[in-house]
Amino acid sequence: MNMAATALARPGLDALMTGISGIVARRLGPRETAYAVAGLLRDRLPGLDLLTPQEREGSPDGYVSHVLHAQEDFSIAAVVWRPGQETVIHDHVSWCTFGILSGIEHETLYRDMGDHLVEIGRADNRPGEVSGFAPPGDIHKVRNSSSEIGVSVHVYGADLNRLGSSVRRVYDLPVR
């Protein structure tokens, strides 16, 4: 566990940790776990005060992920995106649930066709919206398409402190 992160006052984090622990203990399948955690996050989505003002500034070098809690079977991270910042096309090591606190996370979804990717959908995730997914079928790219700093809360079914990232694979295939 990241002791420095949890030593700070993080309004709403304890309630999330307790609720997620209860869901994970039920040992549901990955998709069912993602959906159950999404339901919890909808009811308990924290505010921007989850992060310090300095953490909410982000970085001009790219989006920043702050791991707020990590244990063997799940982690909670807050991601901060300045306008226009984006991920590479990637998928994940585990189920994931996310909730938007500010900004707009524009998500583009892809299908791997072996030698290329095909775009299969787009979504604009706005403040207050929550979603969840599980591999396979989680190949995507995310960009803050708003003019304000974006902040989102992500819950992953993995120990991010041990793994270092939720990304399983980066895709550099052509998109057709």
C-alpha angles and dihedrals in degrees: 000000000000100000095187091056095047094045089069121084103261109179111218097010096105092052090050093048092050094047094046091048089056093050094046090049089062088069095220121168118278096260093045090048091051091051093046092050089047089056090051092046090051089057096041105031104156125224130248088271086078083088130046117250089253092052090050091059093075121196133283087224096067143298116321127219117205112198103216098176133005133179134153098280104031145011135199119212134174115217121205119200127184115213111293096010115137146174127243117252105282148144132221141252093227147359115307137198124189138185127195119231099172140352126026121282106207107202126196116195125208141190120218109233094181100253097031144014127245121207109237103173151347133214136181107216110202135191112297094021120122131190140168139198143169135210136296104057096029100115108137150138122223128202134177098237095178129092092239133070109276124219125186136173116227127191117196129188091232142070104263093186089060097040098036092218143028091229116110099178138002115217120217095168118128116265114230 
